[in-house]
């Protein structure tokens, strides 16, 4: 289209090169001067094109290193049956060869390669949390914020809540006990309320500045935010609001037996 703005045409050309492999991940884009000469435009037009590609998560600008095609990390597959792997399997389940959680199984990492940053606080349920717990707003809860690392790289943020009258004064409320082998499922079983049902709802959104910084995300990449409820019988034992994952690092797999 002859009336298409020049910055869009430049972005189209670079985007096509990225997608067909002509500009492979990690390679540098042509310099500002080269793009100006090639397309016969001003520097501000070139900057608009680069900003568009940066907003799409295709490139990133490095201090002193120019603009490069972003290296996309391999996506890991996250399936609902990951909970079954660490849930109690009878009155006396055989312990695994080494400790694990749903996260370490997802990441296929050993316990030694797992790190967990923790922040525990006592809060009161807002109306949304009260509805998720099926408890009155204002109910006292334990709020736990976790940042999960695999081989030193931050991969996931989760903020979960447990009723204070369930966990107060127990080892589950002690951040020094983290990471706990088996994770929250094992903790609820320890408290005498083994989970019997998992409910998840998934939405996508852009990360907050704090989330993007914590997870070392490039611009233009959304996150998946998973709200989870763990139930034991009819009672809601835990609400996770939310599990936050960079959308370019995961594929969610769901299977239903019919």
Buried (B, 14 or more C-beta within 10 A) or exposed (E): EEEEEBBBBBBEBBBEBBEEEEBEEEEEBBEBEEBBEEBEBEEEBBEBBBBBBBEBBBBBBEEEEEBBBBEEEEEBEBBEEBBEBBBBEEEEEEEBEEBBBBBBBBBEBEEEEBBBBBEBEEEBBEEEBBEBBEBEEEBEBBBBEBBBBBEEEBBBBBBBBBBBEBBEEBEBBEEEEBBBBBBBBBBBBBBEBBBBEBEBEBEEEBBEEEBBEBBEBBBBBBBBBBBBBBBBEEBBBBBBBBBBBBBBBBEBEEEEEE
